[in-house]
């Protein structure tokens, strides 16, 4: 995986987030619109991600995702630096200091679920938690949607030939998804739907690189 490219991509994502957030800072979408449900949010974000798969341009992805997502959003807090300048531990510290303790516990649960590919978290478990605010529920459901979308991308690429190659591929994917639960949460807090979409795009790229490495490994067998 090309770490320099990932860092550059995060800088581009961060700039995009800041621009978008500044343009929409007067918007306030804390609750689902009338007639909409959390399941709608989950489905709509997955559909939006699928619609943006064919373009690699982040600005175009942003436009597609915002057009598809409409006014699904939540209050955000702008970061003073790019997540490319923050280690995973620093991102965790940011989340602990920004989120409620209950929301942070859900991020940790999502992190384990994504990395283990267990799919053991449901929309209902999140939305029926009375200790979460509506803002937190929207964010967590969207993160769940993005993580499950990415998990499906991994499963579609798996074949069990060449055990050593496959083991490394699994390890790379698990690590990318584990980090996504953290970076996705930071992106969601700092840029709403667009911030989360940016984090999802970065993770999707990491998964693609893991798949490319896996194929290269098979060719060398």
Secondary structure, 3 states (H helix, E strand, C coil): CCHHHHHHHHHHHHHHHHHHHHHCCCCCCCCCCCCCCHHHHHHHHHHHHHHCCCCCCHHHHHHHHHHHHCCCCCCCCCCCCCHHHCCHHHHHHHHHHHCCHHHHHHHHHHHHHHHHCCCCCCHHHHHCCCCCCHHHHHHHHHHHHHHHHHHHHHHHHCCCCCHHHHHHHHHHHHHHHHHHHHHHHHHHHHHHHHHHHHHHHHHHHHHHHHHHHHHHHHHCC
